[in-house]
């Protein structure tokens, strides 16, 4: 049991590093130019949307990972 | 850097001594007022007083005021107000049973001083890939961070010794990371959290003489979250906190809604005849970190506590590696 918990912790760490990379790559250079004063609001809104999608994907991957790693233990 | 040594040493001594000296009279005071709950993991009918959050918040406020006198940082004020607000929220929950949504919503409001005093940077730093500027999204992150860290520490406070021991390891890991990243001022601001937890550990270790209560757990969690924000180490702080995050994640993914533990009918853990802890097979009970640790077989309360501490040391090491990786850009 304990080794799978350490494995899950390590997997979460890797997912955080990879997720951060995707976030910087996608959101970092993102900008909107053609809407004047509304540029930053629109850009922020879209960034929020992308971030929410990324977090949802991250949680779904984690759920799959949890079910796979703890399938022996979670018989409850 | 050298001018910071004196305030650091004084504030750490104040943090440790205040909690260490104040907790025994607090225990007597709470005993007189009969503010005690049954220790569910003891064979005998043992009553333990709470909330120990009172001595924790006094230790934090006094040590941080010492630091404020030396450093005059807005960040200290913001962190102090948010942490004190979290204590009040926890104290209300200690005295009166509140609904499942009370703590998350109230803690989100407690994060407002950090925004109002501008004690944050909108750049979110990631290891290996650099930073991303997210002005609006970062405000949402602040609002979510305090309820998450507060409730995460609260949800791991299920056995004697765990919450205080966990915070000792996680907060010192975070301080080391801040030193590695040469954010010396905030590193020093973070040190009292570890020393307050260490002093409280003395009375919280098995067999506990006092429980931190919601006021103690939320105070520790909110201060941890505030430091993560004012220090710009949100990702590292989350990594150091991973065992508690896993606990909350497992709980929420099995229960599928935000509820108080007391509202859950199924028991994740039961006792053997010799009063060791054992995972149940109850399908309606939530999956928790303790239940997973016990899936391999019954263990004593102390053994479960040390299993959690080992996981926390592991995540602390991952946090320190991450701090070193912050300077590496692919």
Interface residues (C-beta under 8 A of the other chain):
Chain A: X1 X2 X5 X6 X8 X9 X10 X12 X13 X16 X17 X20 X21 X23 X24 X25 X27 X28 X40 X41 X44 X45 X47 X48 X51 X62 X63 X66 X70 X73 X74 X75 X76
Chain B: X124 X126 X127 X128 X129 X130 X131 X132 X133 X134 X135 X136 X137 X140 X235 X238 X239 X242 X243 X245 X246 X249 X250 X253 X279 X280 X281 X282 X283 X285 X287 X289 X291 X292 X293 X295 X296 X307 X310 X311 X314 X315 X318 X322 X325 X330
